[in-house]
Amino acid sequence: MGNWVVNHWFSVLFLAIWLGLNVFLFVHAFLSYEKADKYYYTREILGSTLAWARASARCLNFNSMLILLPVCRNLLSFLRGTCSFCRRTLRKQLDHNLTFHKLVAYMICLHTAIHIIAHLFNFEQYSRSRQATDGSLASILSTLSHQGKEEDSWLNPMQSPNMTVEYVTFTSIAGLTGVIITIALVLMVTSAMEFIRRSYFEVFWYTHHIFIIYFIGLGIHGIGGIVRGQTEESLNESHPHRCAESFKQWDDHDSHCKHPRFEGLPAESWKWILAPSVLYILERIIRFYRSQQKVVITKVVMHPSKVLELQMNKRGFSMEVGQYIFVNCPSVSYLEWHPFTLTSAPEEDFFSVHIRAVGDWTENLIRVFEQQCSPIPRIEVDGPFGTVSEDVFQYEVVVLVGAGIGVTPFASILKSIWYKSRHADHNLKTQMASHATLNFDKATDILTGLKQKTSFGRPMWDNEFSTIANAHPRSVVGVFLCGPQTLAKSLSKCCRQYSSLDPRKVQFYFNKENF
């Protein structure tokens, strides 16, 4: 229970910091636009919805800055490598990258909704103020564009009473880019739903790349400067605390108060997203460079149940157990890249993947290799990238749980253990039988090639964990899973239940593969 509490509180602390920054940025921006004298006259037209729109925009920029970082896989692999001597609890936070990516996306959706609703009210207020004939301050401010000859005289973007909200929306930079950004966001979020991502991966893959349009639109969204505030020079000449109440005398020559002048707010979004965008571009350049390196397919094996095994060589390729690669086959699709766990061991002179037919792309790939004996279809490879399974040899005792094709990450581990045992690797501190493999209707296992087999069947997890805890009362046990979420919940619960409160006694660490 002890290690789970530590890991849990590290995750909670990280999330609390992120949420705290969101709250701070929202409140700070809200109060700035709600109280600042610069926006006194803007608030006369818009009211508090100005602050709601700007505060949500600030949080949108902040989370858009973060959204790309969790999917920079080379960055994560680098951090995992540099943190190899860090505590497990610190390294494990990197394994939640996709979860954090989703949370940031949800936060973007929330603030997008707030931003849109606030601006709908803002445009309605702009329209009403422009059409008003009651001589109120808001109506006078809305007509300044017609009285002043300089560009900095207008405050209301509705330049005539007949101008509609729809016209301003689709003819202004801010309005048009806002519509495009919203459509892009809706498409990305809906196509990323679990059902669509699992059943129609191609839809998810192509639609998710609309993020390019999203970031371009976000970067130029504020250029139009529709929301305006009083200039510093005008504030010094005609401060609203002195002149707002005497707005009817602004035209008098002997009045100390003149017409206020306004300026558009400078675009801010690009400042937030510039650095992560450059980082992500570098990430893609690295991926493209590696994908262009020649891959030689040395062996193709068709296993039962529509499982394709590819053994390959690539100059300079170096891997660790549990890592994965992205695979592209131009004969199937020029643009689609799919992740597959490496099933070979670092000690072997090739690297391999096992691909099961679970969708259109994988079925087409298997069909291509079945139909074309010569020449062999070209394969492009990007990676390898690190996963939680890299830490497997940091534990004294290891439990590997794979469901279905989820056994593939552990084939690499089992092979590596077998090689290390053969060569009497004294650095290997993991206690595990070197002959443990899979049971199948073959003389040898399809993944490891070993003769010894284990039996299939769903284990009684309470019995298994109790036995391990009793057999290793003072060991650190790593539990690794590649399988469904329901199984993850069961194993995570057992790890918490059978970990001792005494940190000197048995501790179970739960690790789950995420792609």
C-alpha positions as CSV (number, residue, x, y, z in Angstrom):
1,M,0.0,0.0,0.0
2,G,2.9,2.4,0.8
3,N,4.3,2.7,-2.7
4,W,0.8,3.1,-4.2
5,V,0.2,6.0,-1.8
6,V,3.5,7.7,-2.8
7,N,2.8,7.2,-6.6
8,H,-0.8,8.4,-6.1
9,W,0.2,11.5,-4.3
10,F,2.9,12.4,-6.8
11,S,0.2,12.2,-9.5
12,V,-2.2,14.2,-7.4
13,L,0.5,16.8,-6.7
14,F,1.3,17.1,-10.5
15,L,-2.4,17.5,-11.3
16,A,-2.9,20.0,-8.5
17,I,-0.1,22.1,-9.8
18,W,-1.6,22.1,-13.3
19,L,-5.1,22.8,-12.1
20,G,-3.7,25.5,-9.7
21,L,-2.0,27.2,-12.6
22,N,-5.2,27.2,-14.6
23,V,-7.1,28.7,-11.7
24,F,-4.4,31.3,-11.2
25,L,-4.3,32.3,-14.8
26,F,-8.1,32.5,-15.1
27,V,-8.6,34.6,-11.9
28,H,-5.6,36.9,-12.7
29,A,-6.8,37.6,-16.2
30,F,-10.5,37.9,-15.0
31,L,-9.6,40.5,-12.4
32,S,-7.3,42.4,-14.8
33,Y,-10.0,42.9,-17.4
34,E,-12.7,43.4,-14.7
35,K,-10.9,46.1,-12.8
36,A,-8.3,47.8,-15.1
37,D,-9.1,51.4,-16.1
38,K,-7.8,50.6,-19.6
39,Y,-11.0,48.6,-20.2
40,Y,-13.5,50.9,-18.4
41,Y,-15.2,52.0,-21.6
42,T,-15.1,48.5,-23.1
43,R,-16.9,47.2,-20.0
44,E,-19.5,49.9,-20.5
45,I,-20.6,48.0,-23.6
46,L,-19.8,44.4,-22.8
47,G,-20.1,44.2,-19.0
48,S,-18.4,41.2,-17.2
49,T,-18.5,39.0,-20.3
50,L,-15.3,40.8,-21.4
51,A,-13.5,39.3,-18.4
52,W,-15.0,35.9,-19.0
53,A,-13.8,35.8,-22.6
54,R,-10.3,37.0,-21.9
55,A,-9.8,34.8,-18.8
56,S,-10.8,31.7,-20.7
57,A,-8.6,32.8,-23.6
58,R,-5.6,33.0,-21.2
59,C,-6.2,29.4,-20.1
60,L,-6.8,28.3,-23.7
61,N,-3.3,29.6,-24.6
62,F,-1.8,27.9,-21.5
63,N,-3.2,24.5,-22.3
64,S,-2.5,24.8,-26.0
65,M,1.1,25.3,-25.0
66,L,1.0,22.0,-23.1
67,I,-1.0,19.8,-25.4
68,L,1.8,18.8,-27.7
69,L,4.4,18.0,-25.0
70,P,3.0,14.7,-23.9
71,V,3.1,13.4,-27.5
72,C,6.7,14.4,-28.2
73,R,7.9,10.8,-28.0
74,N,11.6,11.5,-28.5
75,L,11.4,14.0,-25.6
76,L,9.8,11.5,-23.4
77,S,12.4,8.8,-24.3
78,F,15.1,11.3,-23.5
79,L,13.6,12.2,-20.2
80,R,13.1,8.5,-19.3
81,G,16.8,7.9,-20.1
82,T,18.0,10.9,-18.1
83,C,15.8,9.9,-15.2
84,S,17.1,6.3,-15.2
85,F,18.6,6.9,-11.8
86,C,15.6,8.8,-10.5
87,R,13.1,7.2,-8.1
88,R,10.5,4.9,-9.6
89,T,7.7,7.3,-8.5
90,L,9.3,10.1,-10.6
91,R,9.8,8.0,-13.7
92,K,6.3,6.5,-13.5
93,Q,4.8,10.0,-14.1
94,L,6.1,9.8,-17.6
95,D,3.9,6.8,-18.2
96,H,0.8,9.0,-17.8
97,N,1.6,11.1,-20.8
98,L,-1.5,10.2,-22.9
99,T,-3.8,10.6,-19.8
100,F,-2.4,14.1,-19.3
101,H,-2.7,14.8,-23.0
102,K,-6.4,13.9,-22.8
103,L,-6.9,16.0,-19.6
104,V,-5.4,19.0,-21.3
105,A,-7.6,18.5,-24.3
106,Y,-10.7,18.4,-22.0
107,M,-9.5,21.6,-20.4
108,I,-9.2,23.2,-23.8
109,C,-12.7,22.2,-24.7
110,L,-14.0,23.6,-21.4
111,H,-12.4,27.0,-21.9
112,T,-13.3,27.0,-25.6
113,A,-17.0,26.7,-24.6
114,I,-16.6,29.5,-22.0
115,H,-14.8,31.7,-24.6
116,I,-17.4,31.1,-27.3
117,I,-20.4,31.7,-25.0
118,A,-18.8,34.9,-23.6
119,H,-18.2,36.2,-27.1
120,L,-21.7,35.4,-28.2
121,F,-22.9,37.7,-25.4
122,N,-20.2,40.2,-26.4
123,F,-21.4,40.4,-30.0
124,E,-25.0,40.7,-28.9
125,Q,-24.0,43.6,-26.6
126,Y,-22.0,45.2,-29.4
127,S,-25.1,45.0,-31.7
128,R,-27.5,46.4,-29.1
129,S,-25.2,49.3,-28.2
130,R,-24.7,50.2,-31.9
131,Q,-28.5,50.2,-32.5
132,A,-29.3,52.1,-29.3
133,T,-30.6,55.7,-29.7
134,D,-31.0,56.5,-26.0
135,G,-27.9,58.7,-25.8
136,S,-26.3,56.4,-23.2
137,L,-22.6,56.2,-22.8
138,A,-22.5,52.8,-24.4
139,S,-24.4,54.1,-27.5
140,I,-22.0,57.1,-27.7
141,L,-19.0,54.9,-27.5
142,S,-20.4,52.7,-30.3
143,T,-20.7,55.6,-32.7
144,L,-17.2,56.9,-32.2
145,S,-16.0,55.2,-35.3
146,H,-18.1,57.6,-37.4
147,Q,-17.1,60.7,-35.5
148,G,-13.4,60.2,-35.4
149,K,-11.1,60.4,-38.4
150,E,-8.3,58.4,-36.9
151,E,-8.1,54.6,-36.8
152,D,-7.7,54.6,-33.0
153,S,-11.1,56.2,-32.5
154,W,-13.5,53.2,-32.7
155,L,-14.4,50.8,-29.9
156,N,-17.4,48.9,-31.3
157,P,-16.6,46.7,-34.3
158,M,-20.2,47.1,-35.5
159,Q,-19.7,50.0,-37.8
160,S,-23.4,50.5,-38.7
161,P,-26.7,49.6,-37.0
162,N,-27.5,47.3,-39.9
163,M,-24.4,45.2,-39.5
164,T,-25.2,41.7,-38.2
165,V,-23.3,39.4,-35.8
166,E,-22.9,36.8,-38.6
167,Y,-21.3,39.4,-40.9
168,V,-18.7,40.4,-38.3
169,T,-18.0,36.8,-37.4
170,F,-17.2,35.7,-41.0
171,T,-15.5,38.9,-42.2
172,S,-13.1,39.5,-39.3
173,I,-9.9,37.7,-38.7
174,A,-10.8,36.9,-35.1
175,G,-14.3,35.7,-36.0
176,L,-13.3,33.5,-39.0
177,T,-10.3,31.9,-37.3
178,G,-12.5,31.3,-34.2
179,V,-15.0,29.4,-36.3
180,I,-12.2,27.4,-38.0
181,I,-10.5,26.6,-34.7
182,T,-13.7,25.4,-33.1
183,I,-14.6,23.1,-36.0
184,A,-11.1,21.7,-35.9
185,L,-11.3,21.1,-32.2
186,V,-14.7,19.4,-32.4
187,L,-13.5,17.1,-35.2
188,M,-10.3,16.1,-33.3
189,V,-12.1,15.5,-30.0
190,T,-15.0,13.4,-31.4
191,S,-12.7,11.3,-33.6
192,A,-10.5,10.6,-30.6
193,M,-13.3,8.8,-28.7
194,E,-12.4,5.3,-27.7
195,F,-14.9,3.6,-30.0
196,I,-13.8,5.5,-33.1
197,R,-10.1,5.2,-32.2
198,R,-10.3,1.5,-31.7
199,S,-12.6,0.6,-34.6
200,Y,-11.8,3.3,-37.2
201,F,-8.1,4.2,-36.4
202,E,-7.7,5.8,-39.9
203,V,-10.4,8.3,-39.1
204,F,-8.7,9.1,-35.8
205,W,-5.3,9.3,-37.4
206,Y,-6.2,11.7,-40.3
207,T,-8.6,13.8,-38.3
208,H,-6.1,14.3,-35.4
209,H,-3.7,16.0,-37.8
210,I,-6.1,18.9,-38.1
211,F,-4.2,20.1,-35.1
212,I,-2.0,21.9,-37.6
213,I,-5.0,24.0,-38.7
214,Y,-5.9,24.5,-35.1
215,F,-2.5,25.9,-34.2
216,I,-2.2,28.1,-37.2
217,G,-5.6,29.5,-36.6
218,L,-4.8,30.1,-32.9
219,G,-1.6,31.9,-33.7
220,I,-3.4,34.5,-35.9
221,H,-6.7,34.6,-34.0
222,G,-5.9,37.8,-32.1
223,I,-4.4,39.8,-34.9
224,G,-7.6,41.6,-35.8
225,G,-7.8,43.2,-32.4
226,I,-11.6,43.3,-32.1
227,V,-11.5,43.7,-28.3
228,R,-10.0,47.1,-27.6
229,G,-8.9,49.2,-24.7
230,Q,-8.1,52.8,-24.1
231,T,-4.6,53.9,-25.1
232,E,-2.1,55.1,-22.4
233,E,-1.9,58.5,-23.9
234,S,-5.7,58.8,-23.9
235,L,-5.9,57.6,-20.3
236,N,-3.5,60.4,-19.2
237,E,-5.5,63.0,-21.1
238,S,-9.0,61.8,-20.4
239,H,-9.1,59.3,-17.5
240,P,-12.5,57.6,-17.3
241,H,-12.8,58.4,-13.6
242,R,-12.8,62.1,-14.5
243,C,-14.5,62.0,-17.9
244,A,-17.0,59.1,-18.1
245,E,-19.8,61.0,-16.3
246,S,-19.3,64.1,-18.6
247,F,-19.4,62.1,-21.8
248,K,-22.0,64.5,-23.3
249,Q,-19.5,67.4,-23.1
250,W,-16.7,65.6,-25.0
251,D,-17.5,67.7,-28.1
252,D,-17.3,71.0,-26.2
253,H,-14.1,73.0,-27.1
254,D,-13.7,74.2,-23.5
255,S,-14.0,70.7,-22.0
256,H,-11.0,69.2,-20.4
257,C,-12.2,65.7,-21.4
258,K,-11.7,64.7,-25.1
259,H,-13.0,61.7,-27.0
260,P,-11.1,58.6,-25.7
261,R,-8.9,56.8,-28.2
262,F,-8.6,53.0,-28.3
263,E,-6.2,50.3,-29.5
264,G,-6.6,46.6,-30.2
265,L,-5.1,44.1,-27.8
266,P,-1.9,42.7,-29.2
267,A,-2.1,39.0,-30.3
268,E,-0.8,36.8,-27.5
269,S,-1.5,33.2,-28.5
270,W,1.5,32.9,-30.7
271,K,3.8,33.7,-27.8
272,W,2.4,30.7,-25.9
273,I,2.5,28.1,-28.6
274,L,5.7,29.2,-30.4
275,A,8.2,27.2,-28.2
276,P,6.2,23.9,-28.1
277,S,5.5,24.2,-31.8
278,V,9.2,24.5,-32.6
279,L,9.9,21.6,-30.3
280,Y,7.2,19.5,-32.0
281,I,8.6,20.4,-35.5
282,L,12.0,19.2,-34.4
283,E,10.4,16.1,-33.1
284,R,8.8,15.4,-36.5
285,I,12.1,16.2,-38.3
286,I,13.9,13.6,-36.2
287,R,11.1,11.1,-36.9
288,F,11.2,11.8,-40.6
289,Y,15.0,11.4,-40.8
290,R,14.9,8.1,-39.0
291,S,12.0,6.9,-41.1
292,Q,13.9,7.5,-44.3
293,Q,16.8,5.1,-43.2
294,K,16.6,1.9,-45.1
295,V,15.0,-1.1,-43.5
296,V,15.9,-4.6,-44.6
297,I,13.3,-7.3,-44.0
298,T,15.2,-10.5,-43.3
299,K,12.3,-12.8,-42.5
300,V,8.5,-12.9,-42.9
301,V,6.5,-15.5,-40.9
302,M,2.7,-15.9,-41.1
303,H,1.5,-17.4,-37.8
304,P,-2.0,-18.8,-37.1
305,S,-4.8,-16.4,-36.1
306,K,-3.7,-13.8,-38.7
307,V,-0.5,-12.8,-36.9
308,L,2.3,-11.5,-39.1
309,E,5.9,-11.6,-37.9
310,L,8.5,-9.3,-39.5
311,Q,12.2,-9.6,-38.7
312,M,14.2,-6.6,-39.8
313,N,17.6,-4.9,-39.8
314,K,18.4,-1.2,-39.9
315,R,21.7,0.6,-39.7
316,G,22.4,2.1,-36.3
317,F,19.2,0.6,-34.7
318,S,19.5,0.1,-31.0
319,M,16.8,-1.1,-28.6
320,E,15.9,-2.0,-25.1
321,V,13.3,-4.5,-23.8
322,G,9.7,-3.3,-23.9
323,Q,10.3,-0.5,-26.4
324,Y,8.0,0.0,-29.5
325,I,8.3,1.4,-33.0
326,F,6.1,3.1,-35.5
327,V,5.6,1.2,-38.8
328,N,4.6,2.5,-42.2
329,C,4.0,0.5,-45.4
330,P,3.7,2.8,-48.4
331,S,2.0,0.0,-50.3
332,V,-0.9,0.3,-47.9
333,S,-0.8,4.0,-47.0
334,Y,1.8,6.7,-47.4
335,L,0.7,8.6,-44.4
336,E,-0.4,6.2,-41.7
337,W,2.0,5.1,-39.0
338,H,1.0,2.5,-36.4
339,P,2.8,1.6,-33.2
340,F,4.0,-2.0,-32.5
341,T,5.9,-3.4,-29.6
342,L,9.3,-4.9,-30.4
343,T,9.2,-8.7,-29.7
344,S,12.9,-9.3,-30.2
345,A,15.6,-9.0,-27.5
346,P,18.4,-6.5,-27.5
347,E,20.9,-9.4,-27.7
348,E,19.6,-10.6,-31.1
349,D,21.0,-9.3,-34.4
350,F,17.6,-8.2,-35.7
351,F,14.5,-6.5,-34.4
352,S,11.0,-7.9,-34.9
353,V,7.3,-7.1,-34.5
354,H,4.2,-9.3,-34.4
355,I,1.2,-7.7,-36.1
356,R,-2.3,-9.1,-35.6
357,A,-5.2,-8.2,-38.0
358,V,-7.4,-5.9,-35.9
359,G,-8.4,-3.2,-38.4
360,D,-8.3,-2.1,-42.1
361,W,-4.7,-1.1,-42.1
362,T,-3.3,-4.3,-40.4
363,E,-5.6,-6.5,-42.5
364,N,-4.3,-4.8,-45.7
365,L,-0.7,-5.0,-44.5
366,I,-1.1,-8.8,-43.9
367,R,-2.8,-9.2,-47.3
368,V,0.0,-7.4,-49.1
369,F,2.7,-9.7,-47.5
370,E,0.5,-12.8,-48.3
371,Q,0.1,-11.8,-52.0
372,Q,3.5,-10.4,-52.8
373,C,6.4,-12.9,-52.5
374,S,8.8,-10.8,-54.6
375,P,9.7,-8.1,-54.2
376,I,9.0,-7.8,-50.5
377,P,6.9,-4.6,-49.8
378,R,8.9,-1.7,-48.4
379,I,8.6,-0.9,-44.7
380,E,9.6,2.3,-43.0
381,V,10.3,2.4,-39.3
382,D,10.5,5.2,-36.7
383,G,11.8,4.6,-33.2
384,P,12.4,2.9,-30.9
385,F,10.5,4.7,-28.2
386,G,10.7,4.0,-24.5
387,T,7.9,2.5,-22.3
388,V,7.4,1.6,-18.8
389,S,8.6,-2.0,-19.5
390,E,12.2,-0.6,-19.8
391,D,12.3,-0.6,-16.0
392,V,11.6,-4.4,-15.8
393,F,15.2,-5.3,-14.8
394,Q,15.1,-2.7,-12.0
395,Y,12.9,-5.0,-9.9
396,E,13.9,-8.0,-7.9
397,V,10.7,-9.9,-8.7
398,V,8.6,-9.4,-11.9
399,V,5.1,-10.4,-12.8
400,L,4.3,-10.1,-16.5
401,V,0.6,-10.1,-17.5
402,G,-0.4,-10.0,-21.2
403,A,-3.8,-10.4,-22.7
404,G,-4.2,-11.4,-26.3
405,I,-1.6,-9.6,-28.5
406,G,-0.6,-7.9,-25.3
407,V,1.9,-10.6,-24.7
408,T,4.2,-9.1,-27.3
409,P,6.0,-6.6,-25.0
410,F,7.0,-9.5,-22.7
411,A,8.3,-11.7,-25.4
412,S,11.3,-9.3,-25.7
413,I,11.7,-9.4,-21.9
414,L,11.6,-13.2,-21.7
415,K,14.1,-13.6,-24.5
416,S,16.4,-11.1,-22.9
417,I,16.2,-12.9,-19.6
418,W,17.0,-16.2,-21.4
419,Y,20.1,-14.6,-23.1
420,K,21.3,-13.0,-19.8
421,S,20.9,-16.3,-18.0
422,R,22.9,-18.2,-20.7
423,H,25.7,-15.7,-20.4
424,A,25.6,-15.6,-16.6
425,D,24.9,-11.8,-16.5
426,H,25.7,-10.9,-12.9
427,N,23.9,-7.5,-13.3
428,L,20.6,-9.4,-13.6
429,K,18.9,-9.1,-10.2
430,T,15.4,-10.2,-11.5
431,Q,14.3,-13.6,-10.1
432,M,12.3,-15.3,-12.8
433,A,12.5,-18.7,-14.5
434,S,14.4,-18.3,-17.8
435,H,12.2,-21.0,-19.4
436,A,8.9,-19.2,-18.9
437,T,7.2,-18.7,-22.2
438,L,3.8,-19.2,-23.9
439,N,1.6,-22.3,-24.5
440,F,0.7,-22.8,-28.1
441,D,-0.1,-25.7,-30.5
442,K,3.5,-25.7,-31.7
443,A,6.7,-27.5,-30.6
444,T,8.1,-24.1,-29.7
445,D,6.6,-20.8,-28.8
446,I,5.7,-18.5,-31.6
447,L,7.3,-15.4,-30.0
448,T,10.3,-16.7,-28.1
449,G,11.1,-19.9,-29.9
450,L,11.6,-21.7,-26.5
451,K,10.2,-25.2,-25.8
452,Q,9.0,-24.8,-22.2
453,K,5.5,-23.4,-21.9
454,T,3.2,-22.1,-19.2
455,S,-0.5,-22.8,-19.1
456,F,-3.3,-20.5,-20.2
457,G,-6.3,-19.5,-18.1
458,R,-7.3,-16.6,-15.9
459,P,-5.3,-16.6,-12.6
460,M,-6.8,-16.2,-9.2
461,W,-5.1,-12.9,-8.6
462,D,-5.5,-12.9,-4.8
463,N,-3.9,-16.3,-4.6
464,E,-1.1,-15.2,-6.9
465,F,-0.3,-12.0,-5.1
466,S,-0.5,-13.7,-1.7
467,T,1.9,-16.4,-2.8
468,I,4.4,-13.9,-4.2
469,A,4.2,-11.7,-1.0
470,N,4.8,-14.7,1.2
471,A,7.7,-16.0,-1.0
472,H,9.4,-12.6,-1.2
473,P,8.6,-10.8,2.0
474,R,11.2,-8.1,1.6
475,S,11.3,-7.7,-2.2
476,V,10.3,-5.0,-4.6
477,V,7.9,-6.6,-7.1
478,G,7.2,-5.0,-10.5
479,V,3.8,-5.9,-12.0
480,F,3.6,-5.2,-15.8
481,L,0.5,-5.3,-17.8
482,C,-0.3,-5.0,-21.5
483,G,-4.1,-5.5,-21.7
484,P,-7.5,-4.1,-21.2
485,Q,-8.5,-1.5,-18.6
486,T,-10.7,-3.9,-16.6
487,L,-7.7,-6.1,-16.0
488,A,-5.6,-3.1,-15.1
489,K,-8.1,-2.1,-12.4
490,S,-7.9,-5.6,-10.9
491,L,-4.1,-5.7,-10.8
492,S,-3.8,-2.2,-9.6
493,K,-6.1,-3.0,-6.7
494,C,-4.1,-6.1,-5.8
495,C,-0.9,-4.2,-5.9
496,R,-2.3,-1.7,-3.4
497,Q,-3.8,-4.5,-1.2
498,Y,-0.7,-6.7,-0.9
499,S,1.9,-3.9,-0.6
500,S,3.1,-3.6,3.0
501,L,2.7,-0.3,4.8
502,D,6.3,-0.9,6.0
503,P,8.5,0.3,3.1
504,R,11.2,-2.3,4.2
505,K,8.8,-5.1,3.3
506,V,7.2,-6.3,0.1
507,Q,6.1,-3.6,-2.3
508,F,4.2,-4.1,-5.5
509,Y,4.6,-1.5,-8.3
510,F,1.9,-1.6,-11.0
511,N,3.0,-0.6,-14.5
512,K,0.8,-0.5,-17.6
513,E,1.7,-0.1,-21.2
514,N,0.3,2.9,-23.0
515,F,0.5,3.9,-26.6
